[in-house]
């Protein structure tokens, strides 16, 4: 028993040393550079201007979904391998192509905090251009998801560091958990089953709705059911600027629903456009619908943006990240 105890103590000490070492390494790294949503692509000029570069642009610079105007998913810039100096190595998101006929193995490697913190580095190792093109095509979804999550994680970390005091308590009292709201967000409305929190500035409005309703035996997460409850809650709680106006779901382009599991939470993610009934306001929204404690209620967290003068990609990414920061107040079985 004494030997087992000693081994456990030794293992714990080693784990602590490794964790502390990693923590110290991270603390010594510089902060990342670059603007939100930017990606540096390290590839030679010929490939950048050829089929491989076209594939990178098709994937990373494709249209961001459900925005009124065309905006690229990410802003990408090319740097040649010979020009990949220290200035670029501290960038927030880096995609590196290592094309080497003498390489040991083909594949895509995902790493964090290589030269800076918090950094996302993705390296595509291939023997030739055709292999790189194939890997980029096969891994397109994971590559974009990794960069997208890195962007979200930076926003969430900032929200936790500069959190608006008191909002989490209000939300938790209603649904048993809460996202993290950064400084600037204020409580606009609260009822027994609906909360409206927003960061309102002169020309932009980033809003979050939290609401709940009784779960049914089936079809809780169909698009029709989700949108029907959404429209009911918004008509009752979100009036427009004039009489007989209220927020609702636009049918100009049908919403879409996909099912996601993220850090233990399973939810139906709905994307679409909102508009104001009998008015001309509108913008993008995204919502997460999932079971509450005991599966008796459906909980909805919804993010939306109104920014008629500006591009909306980053505004939506910021407020959508709040949804991904949701945490239960205590574990849910």
VMD Tcl script that draws the C-alpha trace (Angstrom):
set ca {
  {0.00 0.00 0.00}
  {2.86 2.37 0.83}
  {4.46 1.64 -2.57}
  {1.15 2.34 -4.39}
  {0.70 5.57 -2.44}
  {4.26 6.63 -3.27}
  {3.71 5.90 -6.96}
  {0.50 7.91 -6.99}
  {2.24 10.84 -5.33}
  {5.10 10.61 -7.84}
  {2.68 10.46 -10.79}
  {0.78 13.47 -9.47}
  {4.01 15.39 -9.02}
  {5.14 14.59 -12.59}
  {1.76 15.62 -13.98}
  {1.97 18.87 -12.06}
  {5.49 19.50 -13.38}
  {4.39 18.85 -16.98}
  {1.35 21.12 -16.57}
  {3.44 23.84 -14.95}
  {6.06 23.51 -17.70}
  {3.41 23.90 -20.40}
  {1.89 26.80 -18.51}
  {5.28 28.49 -18.20}
  {5.98 27.92 -21.90}
  {2.65 29.49 -22.80}
  {3.26 32.42 -20.47}
  {6.55 33.14 -22.25}
  {4.95 33.25 -25.70}
  {4.02 36.64 -27.19}
  {0.40 37.50 -27.86}
  {-0.87 36.73 -31.34}
  {-1.00 39.41 -33.99}
  {-3.45 40.05 -36.81}
  {-7.10 41.01 -37.02}
  {-9.98 38.74 -36.09}
  {-10.86 36.36 -38.92}
  {-7.50 36.61 -40.69}
  {-5.54 33.55 -41.86}
  {-1.98 33.52 -43.23}
  {-1.39 30.81 -45.84}
  {2.27 29.79 -46.18}
  {2.74 28.41 -49.70}
  {4.98 29.11 -52.69}
  {3.77 31.59 -55.28}
  {3.22 29.07 -58.10}
  {0.94 26.89 -55.98}
  {-0.86 29.94 -54.61}
  {-1.71 31.04 -58.15}
  {-2.58 27.50 -59.26}
  {-5.11 24.78 -58.42}
  {-3.99 24.44 -54.80}
  {-4.39 28.16 -54.14}
  {-7.80 28.12 -55.79}
  {-8.87 25.29 -53.49}
  {-7.67 27.21 -50.42}
  {-9.68 30.24 -51.52}
  {-12.74 28.10 -52.28}
  {-12.64 26.75 -48.73}
  {-11.42 29.58 -46.52}
  {-12.72 32.55 -48.50}
  {-16.13 31.08 -49.36}
  {-19.20 33.16 -48.57}
  {-20.03 33.38 -44.87}
  {-23.49 31.77 -44.54}
  {-26.65 33.79 -43.88}
  {-25.31 37.30 -44.33}
  {-27.23 39.82 -46.42}
  {-24.10 40.92 -48.31}
  {-21.30 38.65 -49.51}
  {-18.50 38.40 -46.96}
  {-15.68 35.86 -46.96}
  {-15.63 33.29 -44.18}
  {-12.02 34.30 -43.43}
  {-9.67 36.98 -44.76}
  {-6.66 35.18 -46.22}
  {-3.17 36.39 -47.16}
  {-0.31 34.53 -48.84}
  {3.24 34.39 -47.52}
  {5.94 32.39 -49.30}
  {8.00 29.90 -47.25}
  {11.13 32.04 -47.74}
  {9.25 35.11 -46.49}
  {7.74 33.38 -43.46}
  {9.73 35.39 -40.92}
  {9.19 36.01 -37.20}
  {6.79 38.84 -38.02}
  {4.33 36.34 -39.53}
  {4.99 33.47 -37.12}
  {3.09 35.24 -34.33}
  {-0.08 35.55 -36.40}
  {-3.31 34.24 -34.87}
  {-4.17 31.66 -37.61}
  {-1.58 30.02 -39.87}
  {-2.04 27.38 -42.59}
  {1.31 25.96 -43.74}
  {1.88 23.75 -46.78}
  {4.94 21.51 -46.53}
  {5.29 19.85 -49.93}
  {8.35 17.59 -49.94}
  {8.93 14.46 -52.09}
  {11.37 13.25 -49.43}
  {8.91 13.77 -46.57}
  {8.23 10.92 -44.18}
  {4.43 10.97 -44.10}
  {1.44 12.76 -45.62}
  {-1.23 14.24 -43.39}
  {-2.70 17.33 -41.71}
  {-1.33 18.37 -38.31}
  {-3.27 20.65 -35.95}
  {-1.33 22.52 -33.27}
  {-1.90 25.35 -30.81}
  {0.46 28.01 -29.47}
  {3.50 27.18 -31.57}
  {5.00 30.68 -31.81}
  {2.40 32.79 -29.98}
  {-0.68 32.54 -27.77}
  {-3.54 31.86 -28.40}
  {-2.55 30.56 -31.83}
  {-3.98 28.06 -34.33}
  {-1.42 26.43 -36.65}
  {-2.41 23.87 -39.28}
  {0.24 22.14 -41.38}
  {-0.48 20.13 -44.54}
  {2.33 17.66 -45.25}
  {2.35 16.15 -48.75}
  {4.76 14.51 -51.16}
  {3.54 16.53 -54.15}
  {1.02 19.16 -55.23}
  {-1.64 16.57 -56.03}
  {-1.34 15.11 -52.55}
  {-1.66 18.55 -50.97}
  {-4.75 19.28 -53.04}
  {-6.31 15.95 -52.01}
  {-5.58 16.52 -48.31}
  {-6.98 20.05 -48.45}
  {-10.17 18.75 -50.09}
  {-10.60 15.84 -47.68}
  {-9.89 17.95 -44.58}
  {-11.76 21.10 -45.63}
  {-14.48 20.83 -42.99}
  {-12.10 20.14 -40.11}
  {-9.68 22.88 -41.18}
  {-12.39 25.55 -41.29}
  {-13.91 24.26 -38.04}
  {-10.53 24.42 -36.28}
  {-9.92 28.01 -37.32}
  {-13.51 28.98 -36.49}
  {-13.23 27.44 -33.03}
  {-9.91 29.19 -32.42}
  {-11.63 32.49 -33.22}
  {-14.50 31.64 -30.86}
  {-12.18 30.55 -28.07}
  {-10.39 33.91 -28.15}
  {-13.70 35.74 -27.87}
  {-14.88 33.46 -25.05}
  {-11.62 33.91 -23.14}
  {-12.01 37.67 -23.40}
  {-15.64 37.45 -22.26}
  {-14.61 35.47 -19.17}
  {-11.80 37.92 -18.43}
  {-14.05 40.98 -18.76}
  {-17.41 39.54 -17.79}
  {-20.47 41.72 -17.17}
  {-21.26 41.07 -13.53}
  {-24.72 39.86 -12.62}
  {-26.02 38.65 -15.98}
  {-25.05 35.00 -15.48}
  {-26.99 34.90 -12.21}
  {-30.14 36.18 -13.90}
  {-29.93 33.61 -16.71}
  {-29.00 30.74 -14.39}
  {-32.04 31.36 -12.22}
  {-34.26 30.72 -15.25}
  {-32.54 27.86 -17.08}
  {-29.92 26.37 -14.72}
  {-26.84 27.68 -16.50}
  {-25.58 30.65 -18.48}
  {-23.26 31.86 -21.22}
  {-20.52 34.37 -20.39}
  {-21.42 37.93 -21.37}
  {-18.58 40.44 -21.89}
  {-18.62 44.01 -20.67}
  {-21.14 46.13 -22.55}
  {-24.05 43.70 -22.51}
  {-27.06 44.82 -20.47}
  {-30.32 43.22 -19.39}
  {-33.19 44.65 -21.43}
  {-36.09 42.38 -20.49}
  {-36.86 39.46 -18.19}
  {-40.02 37.37 -17.75}
  {-40.57 33.89 -16.33}
  {-39.53 32.26 -19.60}
  {-37.80 34.94 -21.69}
  {-34.65 37.06 -21.26}
  {-33.29 39.71 -23.62}
  {-29.66 40.84 -23.22}
  {-27.95 43.18 -25.66}
  {-24.94 45.33 -26.41}
  {-26.44 48.38 -28.10}
  {-24.30 51.06 -29.70}
  {-25.16 53.95 -31.99}
  {-25.02 51.99 -35.24}
  {-24.84 48.34 -34.11}
  {-26.92 46.03 -31.96}
  {-25.73 42.60 -30.84}
  {-28.48 40.77 -28.99}
  {-29.03 37.50 -27.16}
  {-32.41 35.95 -26.41}
  {-32.80 33.15 -23.87}
  {-36.16 31.42 -23.64}
  {-37.67 28.08 -22.70}
  {-40.85 26.13 -23.39}
  {-42.19 22.67 -22.45}
  {-40.68 19.75 -24.37}
  {-43.00 17.59 -26.42}
  {-42.81 13.82 -26.82}
  {-41.17 14.11 -30.24}
  {-40.26 16.54 -33.02}
  {-38.81 19.06 -30.57}
  {-35.93 19.89 -32.89}
  {-37.52 20.06 -36.31}
  {-37.10 23.34 -38.14}
  {-40.87 23.89 -38.18}
  {-41.16 23.46 -34.41}
  {-38.13 25.61 -33.63}
  {-39.27 28.46 -35.89}
  {-42.89 28.32 -34.69}
  {-41.81 28.76 -31.06}
  {-39.30 31.42 -32.06}
  {-41.92 33.49 -33.84}
  {-44.32 33.19 -30.93}
  {-41.78 34.36 -28.36}
  {-40.55 37.24 -30.52}
  {-44.03 38.51 -31.31}
  {-44.83 38.55 -27.59}
  {-41.55 40.04 -26.38}
  {-39.67 41.95 -29.09}
  {-41.72 44.86 -30.48}
  {-40.53 47.03 -33.36}
  {-40.25 50.80 -33.38}
  {-43.83 51.36 -34.56}
  {-47.30 50.02 -33.78}
  {-48.10 46.56 -35.11}
  {-44.42 45.71 -35.68}
  {-42.36 42.94 -34.09}
  {-39.33 40.75 -34.78}
  {-39.99 37.52 -36.64}
  {-38.27 35.01 -38.95}
  {-37.77 36.00 -42.55}
  {-38.95 33.48 -45.15}
  {-36.92 35.11 -47.93}
  {-34.34 32.33 -47.44}
  {-35.41 29.30 -45.41}
  {-33.53 28.68 -42.15}
  {-31.38 25.57 -41.78}
  {-30.91 23.24 -38.81}
  {-27.87 21.08 -38.03}
  {-27.17 18.94 -34.99}
  {-23.97 19.58 -33.05}
  {-22.24 18.16 -29.99}
  {-19.83 20.62 -28.44}
  {-17.96 19.98 -25.19}
  {-20.63 17.65 -23.85}
  {-23.68 19.68 -24.92}
  {-25.87 18.44 -27.76}
  {-28.00 21.04 -29.51}
  {-29.82 21.89 -32.73}
  {-28.18 24.91 -34.36}
  {-30.52 27.01 -36.48}
  {-29.33 29.73 -38.86}
  {-31.49 32.20 -40.69}
  {-32.56 35.80 -41.14}
  {-34.74 37.84 -38.83}
  {-36.89 40.74 -39.94}
  {-39.37 43.15 -38.39}
  {-42.97 42.50 -39.39}
  {-44.41 45.57 -41.19}
  {-40.99 47.28 -41.22}
  {-37.71 47.09 -43.14}
  {-35.19 46.08 -40.44}
  {-33.43 42.71 -40.57}
  {-30.24 40.73 -40.13}
  {-28.74 37.30 -39.39}
  {-29.44 35.09 -36.37}
  {-28.21 31.77 -35.02}
  {-29.78 29.76 -32.20}
  {-28.93 26.71 -30.08}
  {-31.88 24.58 -28.90}
  {-31.34 21.83 -26.32}
  {-32.99 20.00 -23.44}
  {-32.97 21.60 -20.02}
  {-32.44 19.82 -16.74}
  {-34.60 16.70 -16.57}
  {-35.48 17.07 -20.28}
  {-38.77 18.73 -19.34}
  {-38.06 21.98 -21.18}
  {-36.47 23.08 -24.42}
  {-33.95 25.86 -23.85}
  {-33.05 28.25 -26.66}
  {-30.04 30.55 -26.76}
  {-30.19 32.91 -29.73}
  {-27.70 35.44 -31.08}
  {-28.56 38.13 -33.60}
  {-27.04 41.22 -35.16}
  {-28.30 44.52 -36.53}
  {-25.54 46.51 -38.23}
  {-26.91 48.12 -41.41}
  {-23.82 50.28 -42.00}
  {-21.15 47.62 -41.57}
  {-20.00 44.17 -42.60}
  {-21.56 41.70 -40.20}
  {-19.23 38.71 -40.18}
  {-17.30 39.67 -37.08}
  {-20.30 41.09 -35.23}
  {-22.12 37.79 -35.70}
  {-19.05 35.73 -34.79}
  {-18.68 37.71 -31.57}
  {-22.23 37.28 -30.38}
  {-22.45 33.67 -31.63}
  {-19.39 32.85 -29.54}
  {-21.39 33.83 -26.46}
  {-23.72 30.91 -27.15}
  {-20.76 28.52 -27.31}
  {-19.60 29.72 -23.87}
  {-22.71 28.27 -22.16}
  {-22.05 26.28 -18.97}
  {-24.42 24.52 -16.59}
  {-24.32 25.77 -13.03}
  {-23.83 22.13 -12.00}
  {-23.46 18.88 -14.01}
  {-26.62 17.71 -15.79}
  {-27.23 13.96 -15.96}
}
mol new
graphics top color blue
foreach p $ca { graphics top sphere $p radius 0.5 }
foreach p [lrange $ca 0 end-1] q [lrange $ca 1 end] { graphics top cylinder $p $q radius 0.2 }
display resetview
